[in-house]
Amino acid sequence: MTDKIAKISEIFDSIQGEGPYVGCRQIFIRFCGCNILCDYCDTEFDKGEKYTVKQLVDKIKTFDLQAVHSVSITGGEPLIHYEFLSEFLPELKKLGLKIYLETNGTLPESLNKIIDCVDIVSMDFKLDSSAKIGDLYTNHDMFLDIAVKNKKEVFAKLVFDDSLRDFEINECVSLAKKYGILLVLQPKMHGKDICVSHDDIVNTFNKFTKLYHNTRLIGQVHKFFDII
């Protein structure tokens, strides 16, 4: 192993609170830093500890590896650390661990460099109406193309509020249909509070399912349970 270093904000054992793997036990490695800044982001990027690849592997070995479903590589945006991941992820695979990548889906070239070591890709659709970061449709398209062509398990999550626009719904559905992936809708939350009305949640869900049946409404369960 080389002396590559990455800044990690958290390493912990908990349950997955989002998407189709809700309730599965995972080891979470939360990388510091991100290439975008969504207005609903609750991650603190300035706190963390630096690890070499060896130090992080040794830390992971202290967990009960037989009890977990997978290791969640999350952030921030973990793919900004793709050089570190290119050495770290093969070491996790040697331990027999499944790799679950949580990503904003905006760095296709970085994904391409580490995709061989990834088992599950959980990609967030980033929409300007809720994240306030501009149109990233092309980035998402390129990203999903790489993940699907490499025969990875892929699904996409979408955080929404009452500002969601119909053309954004159509764009997300278009990509989900193109790649045949599950689409998971998540009402925007602030702590334990849902920031979307009941009527808007139902109406949004109905709009999506009318266009694309492979859509699920799954809230952020870990926040209701008050689990990290």
Contacts in CASP RR format, 6 or more apart in sequence:
PFRMAT RR
TARGET T0000
AUTHOR 0000-0000-0000
METHOD contacts of the structure
MODEL  1
MTDKIAKISEIFDSIQGEGPYVGCRQIFIRFCGCNILCDYCDTEFDKGEK
YTVKQLVDKIKTFDLQAVHSVSITGGEPLIHYEFLSEFLPELKKLGLKIY
LETNGTLPESLNKIIDCVDIVSMDFKLDSSAKIGDLYTNHDMFLDIAVKN
KKEVFAKLVFDDSLRDFEINECVSLAKKYGILLVLQPKMHGKDICVSHDD
IVNTFNKFTKLYHNTRLIGQVHKFFDII
1 52 0 8 1.000
1 53 0 8 1.000
1 54 0 8 1.000
1 57 0 8 1.000
1 87 0 8 1.000
1 91 0 8 1.000
2 53 0 8 1.000
2 87 0 8 1.000
3 52 0 8 1.000
4 52 0 8 1.000
4 53 0 8 1.000
4 83 0 8 1.000
4 84 0 8 1.000
4 87 0 8 1.000
5 50 0 8 1.000
5 51 0 8 1.000
5 52 0 8 1.000
5 84 0 8 1.000
6 31 0 8 1.000
6 32 0 8 1.000
6 50 0 8 1.000
6 51 0 8 1.000
6 56 0 8 1.000
6 81 0 8 1.000
6 84 0 8 1.000
6 88 0 8 1.000
7 31 0 8 1.000
7 32 0 8 1.000
7 33 0 8 1.000
7 48 0 8 1.000
7 49 0 8 1.000
7 50 0 8 1.000
7 51 0 8 1.000
8 29 0 8 1.000
8 30 0 8 1.000
8 31 0 8 1.000
8 32 0 8 1.000
8 48 0 8 1.000
8 49 0 8 1.000
8 50 0 8 1.000
8 51 0 8 1.000
8 56 0 8 1.000
9 30 0 8 1.000
9 31 0 8 1.000
9 32 0 8 1.000
9 43 0 8 1.000
9 44 0 8 1.000
9 45 0 8 1.000
9 47 0 8 1.000
9 48 0 8 1.000
9 75 0 8 1.000
10 28 0 8 1.000
10 29 0 8 1.000
10 30 0 8 1.000
10 48 0 8 1.000
10 228 0 8 1.000
11 27 0 8 1.000
11 28 0 8 1.000
11 29 0 8 1.000
11 30 0 8 1.000
11 56 0 8 1.000
11 59 0 8 1.000
11 60 0 8 1.000
12 27 0 8 1.000
12 28 0 8 1.000
12 228 0 8 1.000
13 25 0 8 1.000
13 26 0 8 1.000
13 27 0 8 1.000
13 28 0 8 1.000
13 63 0 8 1.000
13 64 0 8 1.000
13 68 0 8 1.000
14 25 0 8 1.000
14 26 0 8 1.000
14 28 0 8 1.000
14 222 0 8 1.000
14 227 0 8 1.000
14 228 0 8 1.000
15 22 0 8 1.000
15 23 0 8 1.000
15 24 0 8 1.000
15 25 0 8 1.000
15 26 0 8 1.000
15 221 0 8 1.000
15 222 0 8 1.000
15 225 0 8 1.000
15 227 0 8 1.000
16 22 0 8 1.000
16 23 0 8 1.000
16 24 0 8 1.000
16 25 0 8 1.000
16 26 0 8 1.000
16 69 0 8 1.000
16 72 0 8 1.000
16 100 0 8 1.000
16 222 0 8 1.000
17 23 0 8 1.000
17 220 0 8 1.000
17 221 0 8 1.000
17 222 0 8 1.000
17 227 0 8 1.000
18 122 0 8 1.000
18 157 0 8 1.000
18 184 0 8 1.000
18 186 0 8 1.000
18 218 0 8 1.000
18 219 0 8 1.000
18 220 0 8 1.000
18 221 0 8 1.000
18 222 0 8 1.000
19 122 0 8 1.000
19 155 0 8 1.000
19 157 0 8 1.000
19 184 0 8 1.000
19 186 0 8 1.000
19 216 0 8 1.000
19 218 0 8 1.000
20 155 0 8 1.000
20 182 0 8 1.000
20 184 0 8 1.000
20 216 0 8 1.000
20 218 0 8 1.000
21 69 0 8 1.000
21 70 0 8 1.000
21 100 0 8 1.000
21 120 0 8 1.000
22 218 0 8 1.000
22 221 0 8 1.000
23 221 0 8 1.000
24 69 0 8 1.000
24 70 0 8 1.000
25 67 0 8 1.000
25 68 0 8 1.000
25 69 0 8 1.000
26 68 0 8 1.000
26 69 0 8 1.000
26 70 0 8 1.000
26 71 0 8 1.000
26 72 0 8 1.000
26 100 0 8 1.000
27 60 0 8 1.000
27 63 0 8 1.000
27 65 0 8 1.000
27 68 0 8 1.000
27 70 0 8 1.000
27 71 0 8 1.000
27 72 0 8 1.000
27 97 0 8 1.000
28 71 0 8 1.000
28 72 0 8 1.000
28 74 0 8 1.000
29 56 0 8 1.000
29 60 0 8 1.000
29 71 0 8 1.000
29 72 0 8 1.000
29 73 0 8 1.000
29 74 0 8 1.000
29 78 0 8 1.000
30 43 0 8 1.000
30 74 0 8 1.000
30 75 0 8 1.000
30 76 0 8 1.000
31 73 0 8 1.000
31 74 0 8 1.000
31 75 0 8 1.000
31 76 0 8 1.000
31 77 0 8 1.000
31 78 0 8 1.000
31 80 0 8 1.000
31 81 0 8 1.000
32 45 0 8 1.000
32 46 0 8 1.000
32 47 0 8 1.000
32 48 0 8 1.000
32 75 0 8 1.000
32 76 0 8 1.000
33 45 0 8 1.000
33 75 0 8 1.000
33 76 0 8 1.000
33 77 0 8 1.000
33 80 0 8 1.000
34 41 0 8 1.000
34 43 0 8 1.000
34 45 0 8 1.000
34 75 0 8 1.000
34 76 0 8 1.000
34 77 0 8 1.000
34 80 0 8 1.000
34 104 0 8 1.000
35 77 0 8 1.000
35 80 0 8 1.000
35 104 0 8 1.000
35 106 0 8 1.000
35 107 0 8 1.000
36 77 0 8 1.000
36 104 0 8 1.000
36 106 0 8 1.000
36 126 0 8 1.000
36 131 0 8 1.000
36 133 0 8 1.000
37 133 0 8 1.000
38 126 0 8 1.000
38 130 0 8 1.000
38 131 0 8 1.000
38 132 0 8 1.000
38 133 0 8 1.000
39 130 0 8 1.000
39 131 0 8 1.000
39 132 0 8 1.000
40 130 0 8 1.000
40 131 0 8 1.000
40 159 0 8 1.000
40 188 0 8 1.000
40 190 0 8 1.000
41 76 0 8 1.000
42 191 0 8 1.000
43 75 0 8 1.000
43 76 0 8 1.000
45 76 0 8 1.000
51 59 0 8 1.000
53 84 0 8 1.000
53 87 0 8 1.000
53 88 0 8 1.000
53 91 0 8 1.000
56 88 0 8 1.000
57 88 0 8 1.000
57 91 0 8 1.000
57 92 0 8 1.000
57 95 0 8 1.000
60 71 0 8 1.000
60 92 0 8 1.000
60 95 0 8 1.000
60 97 0 8 1.000
61 95 0 8 1.000
65 95 0 8 1.000
65 96 0 8 1.000
65 97 0 8 1.000
68 97 0 8 1.000
69 98 0 8 1.000
69 100 0 8 1.000
70 97 0 8 1.000
70 98 0 8 1.000
70 99 0 8 1.000
70 100 0 8 1.000
70 119 0 8 1.000
70 120 0 8 1.000
71 92 0 8 1.000
71 97 0 8 1.000
71 98 0 8 1.000
71 99 0 8 1.000
71 100 0 8 1.000
72 100 0 8 1.000
72 102 0 8 1.000
73 85 0 8 1.000
73 89 0 8 1.000
73 99 0 8 1.000
73 100 0 8 1.000
73 101 0 8 1.000
73 102 0 8 1.000
74 102 0 8 1.000
75 102 0 8 1.000
77 103 0 8 1.000
77 104 0 8 1.000
77 106 0 8 1.000
77 107 0 8 1.000
78 85 0 8 1.000
78 101 0 8 1.000
78 102 0 8 1.000
78 103 0 8 1.000
79 85 0 8 1.000
79 101 0 8 1.000
79 103 0 8 1.000
79 105 0 8 1.000
79 107 0 8 1.000
79 110 0 8 1.000
79 111 0 8 1.000
79 114 0 8 1.000
80 107 0 8 1.000
80 110 0 8 1.000
82 107 0 8 1.000
82 110 0 8 1.000
82 111 0 8 1.000
82 113 0 8 1.000
82 114 0 8 1.000
85 114 0 8 1.000
85 117 0 8 1.000
86 113 0 8 1.000
86 114 0 8 1.000
89 99 0 8 1.000
89 114 0 8 1.000
89 117 0 8 1.000
89 118 0 8 1.000
90 117 0 8 1.000
92 99 0 8 1.000
92 117 0 8 1.000
93 99 0 8 1.000
93 117 0 8 1.000
98 119 0 8 1.000
98 120 0 8 1.000
99 117 0 8 1.000
99 118 0 8 1.000
99 119 0 8 1.000
99 120 0 8 1.000
100 119 0 8 1.000
100 120 0 8 1.000
100 122 0 8 1.000
101 118 0 8 1.000
101 120 0 8 1.000
101 121 0 8 1.000
101 122 0 8 1.000
102 122 0 8 1.000
102 124 0 8 1.000
103 111 0 8 1.000
103 121 0 8 1.000
103 122 0 8 1.000
103 123 0 8 1.000
103 124 0 8 1.000
103 143 0 8 1.000
104 123 0 8 1.000
104 124 0 8 1.000
104 126 0 8 1.000
105 111 0 8 1.000
105 123 0 8 1.000
105 124 0 8 1.000
105 126 0 8 1.000
105 136 0 8 1.000
105 139 0 8 1.000
105 140 0 8 1.000
105 143 0 8 1.000
106 126 0 8 1.000
106 136 0 8 1.000
106 139 0 8 1.000
106 140 0 8 1.000
106 143 0 8 1.000
107 139 0 8 1.000
107 143 0 8 1.000
108 139 0 8 1.000
108 142 0 8 1.000
108 143 0 8 1.000
108 145 0 8 1.000
108 146 0 8 1.000
111 118 0 8 1.000
111 121 0 8 1.000
111 143 0 8 1.000
111 146 0 8 1.000
111 147 0 8 1.000
112 146 0 8 1.000
115 146 0 8 1.000
115 147 0 8 1.000
115 150 0 8 1.000
115 152 0 8 1.000
116 150 0 8 1.000
118 147 0 8 1.000
118 152 0 8 1.000
119 152 0 8 1.000
119 153 0 8 1.000
120 152 0 8 1.000
120 153 0 8 1.000
120 154 0 8 1.000
121 147 0 8 1.000
121 152 0 8 1.000
121 153 0 8 1.000
121 154 0 8 1.000
121 155 0 8 1.000
122 155 0 8 1.000
122 156 0 8 1.000
122 157 0 8 1.000
123 140 0 8 1.000
123 143 0 8 1.000
123 144 0 8 1.000
123 147 0 8 1.000
123 154 0 8 1.000
123 155 0 8 1.000
123 156 0 8 1.000
123 157 0 8 1.000
124 156 0 8 1.000
124 157 0 8 1.000
124 158 0 8 1.000
124 159 0 8 1.000
125 140 0 8 1.000
125 156 0 8 1.000
125 157 0 8 1.000
125 158 0 8 1.000
125 172 0 8 1.000
125 175 0 8 1.000
126 133 0 8 1.000
126 136 0 8 1.000
126 140 0 8 1.000
127 158 0 8 1.000
127 160 0 8 1.000
127 164 0 8 1.000
127 168 0 8 1.000
127 172 0 8 1.000
128 134 0 8 1.000
128 135 0 8 1.000
128 168 0 8 1.000
129 160 0 8 1.000
129 161 0 8 1.000
129 163 0 8 1.000
129 164 0 8 1.000
129 165 0 8 1.000
129 168 0 8 1.000
130 159 0 8 1.000
130 160 0 8 1.000
130 161 0 8 1.000
130 163 0 8 1.000
130 164 0 8 1.000
130 188 0 8 1.000
131 159 0 8 1.000
137 171 0 8 1.000
137 175 0 8 1.000
140 156 0 8 1.000
140 175 0 8 1.000
141 175 0 8 1.000
141 178 0 8 1.000
144 154 0 8 1.000
144 156 0 8 1.000
144 175 0 8 1.000
144 178 0 8 1.000
144 179 0 8 1.000
144 181 0 8 1.000
145 179 0 8 1.000
147 154 0 8 1.000
148 154 0 8 1.000
148 179 0 8 1.000
148 180 0 8 1.000
148 181 0 8 1.000
154 179 0 8 1.000
154 181 0 8 1.000
155 181 0 8 1.000
155 182 0 8 1.000
155 183 0 8 1.000
155 184 0 8 1.000
156 172 0 8 1.000
156 175 0 8 1.000
156 176 0 8 1.000
156 181 0 8 1.000
156 182 0 8 1.000
156 183 0 8 1.000
156 184 0 8 1.000
157 184 0 8 1.000
157 185 0 8 1.000
157 186 0 8 1.000
158 172 0 8 1.000
158 183 0 8 1.000
158 184 0 8 1.000
158 185 0 8 1.000
158 186 0 8 1.000
159 186 0 8 1.000
159 187 0 8 1.000
159 188 0 8 1.000
160 185 0 8 1.000
160 186 0 8 1.000
160 187 0 8 1.000
160 188 0 8 1.000
160 196 0 8 1.000
160 204 0 8 1.000
161 187 0 8 1.000
161 188 0 8 1.000
161 195 0 8 1.000
161 196 0 8 1.000
161 200 0 8 1.000
162 196 0 8 1.000
162 197 0 8 1.000
162 200 0 8 1.000
164 204 0 8 1.000
166 207 0 8 1.000
169 204 0 8 1.000
169 207 0 8 1.000
169 208 0 8 1.000
169 211 0 8 1.000
170 211 0 8 1.000
172 183 0 8 1.000
172 208 0 8 1.000
173 183 0 8 1.000
173 208 0 8 1.000
173 211 0 8 1.000
173 212 0 8 1.000
176 182 0 8 1.000
176 183 0 8 1.000
176 212 0 8 1.000
176 214 0 8 1.000
176 215 0 8 1.000
177 212 0 8 1.000
180 214 0 8 1.000
181 214 0 8 1.000
182 214 0 8 1.000
182 215 0 8 1.000
182 216 0 8 1.000
183 208 0 8 1.000
183 212 0 8 1.000
183 214 0 8 1.000
183 215 0 8 1.000
183 216 0 8 1.000
184 215 0 8 1.000
184 216 0 8 1.000
184 217 0 8 1.000
184 218 0 8 1.000
185 204 0 8 1.000
185 205 0 8 1.000
185 208 0 8 1.000
185 215 0 8 1.000
185 216 0 8 1.000
185 217 0 8 1.000
185 218 0 8 1.000
186 218 0 8 1.000
186 219 0 8 1.000
186 220 0 8 1.000
187 194 0 8 1.000
187 195 0 8 1.000
187 196 0 8 1.000
187 201 0 8 1.000
187 217 0 8 1.000
187 219 0 8 1.000
188 194 0 8 1.000
188 195 0 8 1.000
188 196 0 8 1.000
189 195 0 8 1.000
189 219 0 8 1.000
189 220 0 8 1.000
189 223 0 8 1.000
191 223 0 8 1.000
192 223 0 8 1.000
192 224 0 8 1.000
192 226 0 8 1.000
194 201 0 8 1.000
196 204 0 8 1.000
201 217 0 8 1.000
205 215 0 8 1.000
205 217 0 8 1.000
208 215 0 8 1.000
209 215 0 8 1.000
222 228 0 8 1.000
END
